[in-house]
């Protein structure tokens, strides 16, 4: 995916919004492909995949909770990432999901 190349600074937000909009309008929701990108060896790709997930959560709101079972294992892995920014973004997403679901996800992480 071209959206995962040449990511720097402000371009992340533009790419996330563009990609997020495409995902929201797609008939087959490819969130699993975005989550798989979070396993990349490249930190910028991991960060971008988390930004896309955050964008989707913020726009789909409660509808994203249907994707929670496939999202949790990836977030659990990212909480153990060697890069602190990846861990912080993962925690931010977990907090958003906990606010939406109304319950703690710590037992699943």
C-alpha positions as CSV (number, residue, x, y, z in Angstrom):
1,X,0.0,0.0,0.0
2,X,1.4,3.3,-1.0
3,X,0.0,4.9,2.1
4,X,2.7,3.3,4.2
5,X,5.6,4.8,2.3
6,X,7.2,8.2,2.7
7,X,5.4,8.9,6.0
8,X,6.8,11.8,8.0
9,X,5.6,14.7,10.1
10,X,2.3,16.2,9.0
11,X,1.9,13.7,6.1
12,X,0.7,11.0,8.6
13,X,-2.5,12.9,9.3
14,X,-3.3,13.5,5.7
15,X,-2.6,9.9,4.8
16,X,-4.6,8.6,7.7
17,X,-7.6,10.7,6.8
18,X,-7.4,9.7,3.1
19,X,-7.0,6.0,3.9
20,X,-9.5,6.0,6.7
21,X,-12.1,7.5,4.4
22,X,-11.4,4.8,1.8
23,X,-11.7,2.1,4.4
24,X,-15.0,3.5,5.8
25,X,-16.6,3.4,2.4
26,X,-15.2,0.0,1.3
27,X,-17.7,-2.8,1.1
28,X,-15.2,-5.3,2.6
29,X,-13.8,-3.7,5.7
30,X,-10.0,-4.4,5.6
31,X,-9.1,-3.6,9.2
32,X,-7.2,-6.8,9.5
33,X,-4.8,-5.7,6.8
34,X,-4.2,-2.4,8.7
35,X,-3.7,-4.4,11.9
36,X,-1.2,-6.7,10.2
37,X,0.9,-3.6,9.2
38,X,1.3,-2.9,13.0
39,X,3.7,-5.9,12.9
40,X,6.1,-4.2,10.5
41,X,9.7,-3.8,11.4
42,X,9.5,-0.1,10.4
43,X,8.4,2.1,13.3
44,X,6.8,4.6,11.0
45,X,4.6,1.9,9.5
46,X,3.6,0.7,13.0
47,X,2.7,4.3,14.0
48,X,0.7,4.9,10.9
49,X,-1.3,1.7,11.3
50,X,-2.1,2.8,14.8
51,X,-3.2,6.2,13.6
52,X,-5.5,4.6,11.1
53,X,-7.0,2.3,13.7
54,X,-7.5,5.4,15.9
55,X,-9.1,7.3,13.0
56,X,-11.5,4.4,12.4
57,X,-12.5,4.1,16.1
58,X,-13.1,7.9,16.3
59,X,-15.3,7.8,13.2
60,X,-17.1,4.4,13.5
61,X,-17.5,4.8,17.3
62,X,-19.6,1.9,18.7
63,X,-19.7,0.2,15.3
64,X,-15.9,-0.4,15.7
65,X,-16.6,-2.6,18.8
66,X,-17.6,-5.4,16.4
67,X,-13.9,-5.5,15.4
68,X,-12.6,-5.6,19.0
69,X,-11.9,-9.4,19.0
70,X,-9.5,-9.0,16.1
71,X,-8.0,-5.8,17.4
72,X,-7.1,-6.9,20.9
73,X,-4.3,-9.4,20.1
74,X,-2.5,-6.7,18.0
75,X,-2.8,-4.1,20.7
76,X,-1.5,-6.6,23.3
77,X,1.6,-7.2,21.1
78,X,2.1,-3.5,20.6
79,X,2.1,-2.8,24.4
80,X,5.4,-4.7,24.5
81,X,7.0,-2.8,21.6
82,X,10.5,-1.5,22.1
83,X,9.5,1.9,20.9
84,X,7.8,4.0,23.6
85,X,5.8,6.0,21.1
86,X,4.2,2.8,19.8
87,X,3.4,1.7,23.3
88,X,1.9,5.2,24.1
89,X,-0.3,5.2,20.9
90,X,-1.5,1.6,21.7
91,X,-2.5,2.7,25.3
92,X,-4.3,5.7,23.8
93,X,-6.3,3.4,21.5
94,X,-7.0,1.0,24.4
95,X,-8.4,4.0,26.4
96,X,-10.6,5.0,23.5
97,X,-11.9,1.4,23.2
98,X,-12.6,1.2,26.9
99,X,-14.5,4.5,26.8
100,X,-16.6,3.2,24.0
101,X,-17.3,-0.2,25.4
102,X,-17.7,1.0,29.0
103,X,-15.5,-1.8,30.4
104,X,-11.8,-2.4,31.1
105,X,-9.9,-4.4,28.5
106,X,-7.0,-5.2,30.8
107,X,-8.1,-8.8,31.2
108,X,-7.7,-9.4,27.5
109,X,-4.3,-7.7,27.1
